[in-house]
Amino acid sequence: MSAVLNVLAVLFAGRGAMNLLKRFGMGSGFVFFGHLLPPDTLLAPLIGVAMILYGWGLWTRAGWAIPLGSAYAGFATVNLLLFPVFSVMPERIPMWAYAIYGVGGIALSWGSVWLLVRAKETEAA
């Protein structure tokens, strides 16, 4: 479980760094509650910082990361579900591929919270 949490920590921090850099022309726009915003929105770096902090919390098994991870997982779930409703899917991405991406994103987001809770319970025992 420890190695999996470390991998997830690096993945979340890396994704957060990508959001942090969107404002500087790195990557595409930022999705907020299903709406695709331009890359220069201030929301991308704010969420990026939160994701980097969450990655640190996963790495260090910090209890404060559980509510942060839950909030992010909820945000990610809503974004993944609402994106095809409010935004036009690019033609190169079939809906079945987006569904796989969405299930994976939801599973990783909530799974990281679940693993951290389990690690904290094991630590307390």
N, C-alpha and C positions, 0 to 999 in steps of 0.2 A: 504494500500500500504506500510505503514511503517513497519508493521510486516513481510510482504513478503520480503522486502529488507533486513531486519535483518536476516531472515532465509537464504536468498541467500548469504549474507555476511559471515555467519558462514560456509556455505557449500563451498564457494570458498576458504576461508582461510583454512578450513580443508583439502581440496583437494591440496591446495598449500603446506601445511605441509607434506602431503604424498609424494609429488614430492620432497620436500626438503630432506626427509629421504631416498629416493630411493638409493642415493649414499652410504648409510650405510647399505644396504641389506634389506631395508624394501620395500616390494612390488615387482612388476615385472618391466620389461623394460619401457623405455620412448619412446613414438611415436612422431616422428618429420617429418612432411610433409608426413605422411603415412608409414614411415619406422620405424620398431621397433628397437630401439637402446638398448644396454645393460644398466642395471640399474645404472652402475657407471659413466655414461656420465655426464659431467658438465652441460649440458643443463637442466636436470631435476631440480637441485636446483635453477638455474637461473629463470626458469619459475615458480618454486615454490615460490620464493620471490616475483615475480611479481603478482602471484595470491593472496598471503597474503596481499600485498599492495592494490590490487583491493578489496579484502574483507573489508579492513579497509576503503577504499574510499566509498564503498557501505554503510557501517555501519554509517559513518559520513556524508553521502550525499555530498561528495566533488566533485566539478566540474571537477577536474583533473582526476577523475576516469572514466569519460565518454570516452575519447580517449583510455585509458588503457584497459577498458572493450571492446571497439570496436576492438582493436587490438587482444585481447585475443579471442573474439568471432570469428573473422576471422580466426585466427590460429586454433581454435578448429574445426571450420567448415571444413577447408581444411583437417585437420588430420582425422576427422571422415569420410569424403568422400574418401580420398585416402588410408586409412588403408587396406580395402579389395582389393584394386588394387595392392599394393606393398607388402603386407604381407599375409602370409597364415593364414586364419581364423582357430582358434582351432576347432577341430571336435565337441567338446561339445557345441559349440555356433552355433545354426542354423542362417542362414542369416536373417530370419524374426525377430529373437530376437535382432540381431545386428542393424537392421533397426529401431526397437523401441528405442534402446539405442541411436542411432545416432540422431533420431528426437528429443528425449528428451534432449540430450546434446546441440544440436543446439538451441532448443527453450529456454532452461535455460540460455545459454550464451547470446543470443541476447535479450531475455526477460529481463534480469537483466539490460542491457544497456537502453532499452526502459523505464523500470520503473524508473531508475535513472534520465533519461532525463525528464520524467513526473514530478518526485518529484522536480527537480530543477525549472521547469516551474511553478509549483504550489507555490513554495517558492518565486519566483520572482514576482508573481502576487499579 
